[in-house]
Every structure is written in C-alpha cells, then in structure tokens.
Amino acid sequence: MNNNNFLETDRLYINKINLLNDIPQVRHYYNDKETMCWIPNRKDYYTSEYLSMKFESYNKLYENGIGIYKITHKADNKIIGEIGLYDCDKTDNAIEIGYIILSTYWRRGLATELLIKVEDYIQHILKKRLIIAHLIKGNKASEKLLQKRGYRKTQETKISTEVTRIQYTKTLTD
C-alpha cells in the first residue's frame, strides 16, 4: 500500500480530503441528482465554499482515525465518492458509517469492496465491535449490500412525511 493512502482496495484508494485540491471533484458528485437521491436533507446545489466548510470541520477528526474520506477510483484516478466514519454517541464500542458513490460507478461491486476494507479497519485498527449504518427506505441496492454483508435491520424511523430512515447494525467477531 502506498504510504499516502489511508486505506486501499484492489480498485479504490481511500484518503483524507484535501480542501485545496479535491473540492471541485467532490462538488461534482454532490451536485449529481441521481447520486444524491438517497441523501436526506440534501441541498439543490452545493457550492465549493459550503463543501469546504463542511469538510474542514470533519478534517479535525482524522487524528482519531475517523472523519469523511474521499474514495478515488484507481483506474481513472477520479474521486467518485466518500466514506464517513463517525463516533457513535450510543456506545464507545460502535462506529457509524455512511457512504456516497457517484451514480456512474454504481453496480460495479465497488461499495462491497469498500465495505469489506472499512469493516476490517474498524475491527482491527479502531478496535470497535459494532457498525451502525443508516439508509433511506427504498434504497434497495444499499439495503441488499448491507444484508449481504451480514447487517441486520434494527430500527425504522420516519424523519418526514415522505422519508423513513432504516438503521442496520453489524456486530464484528473474530
């Protein structure tokens, strides 16, 4: 693995977001309507300034091995999304995850590859035993992926008249 990479899979690099260089590519997937259709509370348009402020606050978490990391597709060296790792208020033993992948890269197995690597990192480096993931009801692809990876549906919460959030959890074992 290249020392500059936070994590690496066969087809992906997962790295810290560089506020000076990465925001234009990040803005591309944030402003892609299909990509963002499963993100609640999304904006109609994201500016570079807004995204810089958002990621600047998360960059402070990198020293703890958590935060929002960019996902770069190795074959074309494009930033295609992000993976967020967040401390969970509910327990010291849990990490919450969330990911976004640019819609033109869907249905290639990249999210599966990403989750396998991130689960390993959470278990062996962060030493956490529980992963929590939320998705919007109707996001069948993410739901199927989480189920395939051994996550169990643990909660449904109506967050608006149109949107229901589903919580999945996975207990990591040796």
Buried (B, 14 or more C-beta within 10 A) or exposed (E): EEEEBBBBBEBBBBBBBEBEEBBEBBBBBBBBEEBBEBEEEEEEEBEEEBBBEBBEEBBEBBEEEBBBBBBBBEEEEBBBBBBBBBBBEEEEEBBBBBBBBBBEBEEEEBBEBBBEBBBEBBBEEBEBBBBBBBBBBEBEEBBEBBEEBBBEEEEEEEEEEEBBBBBBBBEBEE
